[in-house]
Amino acid sequence: MRSTALPQAPARRRAGSLLAAAAFLSLLFTAAAFPQPAAASPEPARGTLSAATAGAEVPAGVTAGIAVFDRQTGTFTEQLNPGLRFRSASIVKLLLALDFLWTRSPDAVPAADRTQLEAMLRSSEDGAANHYWSAYGGPAIVNRMIPRLGLTDTAPPPAGYEAYWGYTAMSARDTVRTYRHILEVAPPAVRDFLMEALRGSTRCASDKFDQHFGVAAAFDRPWAVKQGWSGQYAKGTCGPASGTPLSPAARPAAGRGSAAASVDLSRPALHTTGTVGAGDRSVMAVFTLHPQGTSYGKAYTDLGLLTRSLNVPGATAPTGKWYGTWGSDVNVRRDALIGDNVLTRLPAGVEVLVGCQKKGQVVSVPPYTNEWWAYLPQYGGFISHIYISHPDNQLPDVPLCPTQQ
């Protein structure tokens, strides 16, 4: 369980009359088919890099592999280290699902498999990945999918780590090829099943990590995403209840034998992949590694900054202003008041999109007192301005919510 001790606020605020902080603190924080051919599929036409490439803004200390492909023009609009291998974390679940459905129609598989596959793709259920990895050959799955999809950078986990599906090596360009196979080559029933699951991505993953970072936060729908995370992150806090520990099979402790591996198994990883825009116009993959000790909220924020800097045809940026936050286990609430109305909790220190602001219940966390609340459209709820990293009680560049106008 995390301590509820508050870190030092990043900016000073006007202090008003101080209310009973302990009572508020206890409320503000929670305690914690169609058969497919066995031979290689015809690969979609490979694109070239567009002349209008925009420079990706990679935060300091972050290693990134990026590929953004515009299916309308047949060109890459962004490429940075596109063939660099990363440990895939949960991105490999795309290959697990494709392998299982290679000679099966989703409509013909047992209901239990449909349920497990949907959970594996929508909420990144690790138990389902463990099942398909162990039942269908583990590393052999990866070795089957490499020639089927024409992958050039993908490889099974290194020797000694065969049980760890998350240590499968993948690159940004191989991930784009995987999505293009789903969209352009796979039988319609397989395509529709997989894409529907990815469009239904849940904010809270099954291990209580908030997985709506990167693509899911940078752009308005329509999008479809499969995300990945791996490393020594603190436990997930997504949802109103306490988080659960990392699954040891899916998120193993990093570092053992990493020097001998062909990919970095040590640094915290956070990856965002998927499609954006009407008709799945852009296919994108952004793989990142962060400095040792980086928190989940910091990695989440840095990946967001990077993703928003990319040239993604067909994408629309959401309306609002981005602000940093501080505090641990900050609750997002249905309305601007304290009570039994918690929707979820923010990753510590994460950047959030503020759509509007309004006055609500006065909140006091000494030495700060504030009656203003920020509406977070991507969460559908409010947080007290006390936890927004800005010196003023009322944000100067954010409109009032309709009820306050």
N, C-alpha and C positions, 0 to 999 in steps of 0.2 A: 504493500500500500504506500502511496506517495505521502510525503509530509504535506500538510496544508499550510505550512509556513509560507508567507508571501515574500517573493524576491523584491529587491529594490525596484521601484518604478523607474522607467526610463526618462520620465519628464515630470516636473513639478506641476501640481494642480492647485487651484484655489481651494483652501480648506474652509468649509463651513462648519456649522454646528456638528459635533461628532456624536453619532448615535452609538448604541451598544454594539460594538464591533463583533464581539464573540457570537452573539445570536445571529447576526447576518452572515458571518463566516460559515457557520454550520449549515446555512441554507444555500449560500452561494456555491459551495463546493460539495461534491459528493465524497464519500469516504474513499474513497478512493476513485428402305433406301434404294437409294440407287447405288448399286455397287460401283466402286471406282476401280480403274485399271491398276494392276499390280506394278506396271512399268511407270516410269517417270511421267508425270502429267506435262502436257505442253505448257511451257512457262509463258506467262504474260510478257508482252514486249517490254524490254527494259528501257527505262527512260534515261534521258540525259539531263545534266544540270542546266537549269534555266539561266539565261544571261542576267535575269533580274534577281539574282540571289541576294537576300538580305543577310547581314552579319548577325549570327547568333550571339547573344549577350550571356556569356558563361560566367557565373559568379566566381570570385576568387577562391582557389582551392578545390574547385569542382572539376572532375574529369568527365567529359561528355562525349557520347556517340549519338549523332543526330541524322535522321533521314526523313524528309517530307516530300511526298510524291503527289503531284497533281494528276489525277486520273483523266481529267478533261483535256489537258494538253499533252499528257504523256511525258512530262518532264519532272525532274526533281527541283524543287524551289529552295531546298536547304540540304546541305550535306556537310557534316563535320565528323571526321573519324568514323565514317559510315560502316567500315569493316572491322572496327575495334571490337574485340570480344569482351563481354561482361558476363558475370554469372547472372543467369536469367531471372532468378527468383521465380515468381509466379507467372512470368511471361511464357514459360515452357508449358503451362497448362493449355495453351492453344494447340501445341503439338500433341499433347495427350488426348485431347478431344478429337482432333483430326484423325489420329491413328485409330482410335476406337471406331470412328464412323467411316473409315476408309472403305469397308465392304458392307456397311450397314446403313439403312435409312433411319433417321431419327424416329420416324413414325412406326418402325418395326421393332425397335429395341424395347426391352422390358421397362415398365414404368419406373422401377427403381433406378435404372441407369439414366433415364431422362432426368430424374430428380437430382441425382448426383452430379451429372454433367452441368445442369443449370446452376446448381449451387457452386460448383467449382469455378464457373465462369462469372457468375453474377456477384457472389460474395467471397470469392477466392477461397473456398472451403478446402483446407489442407487435407482433411480426412479423405475427401474424394480423390484428390491427387495421389495420396498414399496408396489408395486402393488400385487405381489404374496403373500406377507405376509398378507395384509389386505383382499385380495379376497378369500384366501383359509384357513383362520382360525388362522393365527398368531401362537401362542404357540401350537395349535393343530397339526400344521405341524411337529414340533419337536417331539411331543408325538407319532405321527404316524410313524415317521422314526426310532425312537429308537428300537422298536421290529423288524421292517422290516430288519434293518441292523445289529441287535445284538449289539447295542451300549451300553456301560456300564457306561460311564462318562458324556454323553451328557444330558442336561436338558434345558427346556425352560427358558426364562428370568425370573428373580425373581419377586415376587409380587410388583406391582406398576410400573413395567417396561415392561409390556406385549407388548407395541407398539414398543419396541426397539429390532428389530431382532438381532442386533449386540451384544446384551447382552446374547444371547444363549450361554450356557456353552458347551465347547468341550475340548477334550484332544488330545494329539498327537496320541495316539494309536487308538482312535475312528476315527480320520481323516484318518489314514492308512487303517482302516477297510472300511471306505467310499470309498476310491479310489479302494481298492481291489474288492469291490462289483461292482463298475463301470466296472472294467477291466475283472473280472472273472465270474460275475453272471448276470449282466444286459443284456438284449437283445442286439444283435449286433448293431441295429439301434440306441439305446439309448447310448451305449458305444461310438460308432463312433461320434455321434453328440456332446456329452459332451467333449470327448477328443480332437476333432478338435477345439472346441472353446477354450479350455485351451491351446492348442499348439499355438493358434493365439493371445495369450495375448499381448495387446498393451503396449508399454512403458508408455505412459501417460494414467492414469485412467481417468474416466469421470469427476472426481473432481480435475483434474490437479495435482495429486500426481504421482510421478515417482514410478511405481510399479515393476520395474525390479530389485528388490533387492533379497538377499538370493539365492535361487536356480537359478533364472534367471541370476544372475551375477556370481555365483561361478562356473558354469559349462557350457560347450559348448552344443549346441543343439545336439541331440534331447532332449527336455524337454517339459513338460506341467505343468503350474502353476496356482494356485489360491492363491492370497495373501490377507492379512488383515492388517488393521491399525486402531487405535482408540486412542483418547486422545487429549490433549491440544497442538497439533502441530500447527505451523503457517500454513497459507494457502499454497496450493500446487503451485508449480512454473513450472511444466513440460509443455513443448511446448514453442513456441516463443511468445505467448501472455500472458497477465496477468492471474493469477490463479483466481479461484472462491472460495468462502467460503465453508466450510464443510456443507454437507447436515445435517440439524438438526435431521432428523429422523434416519439417519444412523450413525452419529458420534456425539451423544449427549454429552453435557458437563458432564464430569465425576465427581464423588464425592458424589452426592446426595444419601444418604441412603446406601452408599457402605459398611458400617460396618456391616449391616445386611444381605448383600448378600453372597451367597456361593462362589462367585468368586470375584476377585479384579476388581472393576469397576473404579478404580482411576488412577493407574499408566499407563503411555503411553504404548500401546501394538503395536507390530509389529510381524506378523506371515508370514512364507513362507511355502507353501505346494505344493506337486505335484509329478511328476514322472520324472525320469532321465534315459537316456541310451536307446540303441536300444531295441525295444520291451517293453518299459516301465519297464525295468528291476528292478530298485529301486523305491520304494514308500517311500516318506519321508514327515515328518511334523515337523517343528520347530516353537514352540510358545514362544514368549518372552515378558516380562514386563521390563520396564526400569525405572530408578529413575525419580522422579518428576522433571519437567523442562528440560528433555532431548529433544534436538532438533530432527527433523526428520532426518537430515543428520547424526547425531551421532548415532541414533538408527539404521539407514540404514547401517552405517559402522560396528557397533558392531554385527549386525545380519550377515553381510557378513563374518566377521572374524570367527564367530561361525560356519557358514555353511561350510566354506572352510576347517575347521578342522575335518569334519566328514568323516567316512569311508562309501563311497557311491559306491557300486559296479556298474560298467558300466559307471560311470561318467568320463568325461575328463575335466581337468582344462584348461581354456583358456590361450593362450600365451600372455605374457606381464608382466609388473611390476606394483604392486599396490603402489599408492602414495596418500597421503592426499591432500586436497585442502583447500583453505581459500577464504573468500569473499562471498558475497551474490548475488544471481541471476546471477551467472557466465554463460555466453553464450557459448554453444557448436556450432561451426560454420562449414559450409561445407568445407571451406579451411582456410589457415593460413593468413587470412586478415580480416580487419574490413569492414563491409558493410551489405547489405540486404541479409544475408546468414545464419541467425540463425535457427538451427535445434531444439534446446530445451535449457533449463536452468537447472543447477545442483542444487540439494538440498544443502543448505548452509553447507559447511564443509565436504562434503561427500568424501569418498575414491574412486578413479577411477583407472581403469586398463589402463596403457599407453602401446601402441603397438609399436610405433616408434616416432621419433621426426624430425622436419625439421625447417629450417629458413623460416621466412615469414615476414609479415609487422611488423615493430618496434612498440611496444606498450609501453606506458609510463604511470605509475600511481605513481606519486612521493611518495617516493624517488626511485622507481624502474623503470628500463627500460630494455626491453628484446625483442630480435628478434626471439627467439625460441618458437616453438609451439609443443604441445603434441597431437598425434593422439590417440583418444579413440575408439578402434575398436567396443566396445559394443554400442557406440552411432553413429558411422560412421562419426565423425567429430573431430574438433580440439579445444583446448583451449590454450590460451597464457600461457607460462611457469610462468608468473608472479603469477599465481594462484595455482601453484604446491608448496607444502610444502617441498622445498629443497633449500639449500643455493646457489647452482650453477645455472648459467643461462642455461647451457646445462646439461642435466641429464647424469651422468657418465655410467650408466648401461643399457641404452636404445638404440637400434640400430637406425640408420638414416632411414628415410622413403625412399623408392626406388628412388624417384625423386632427393634425395640429395646424393645418393651413386655414 
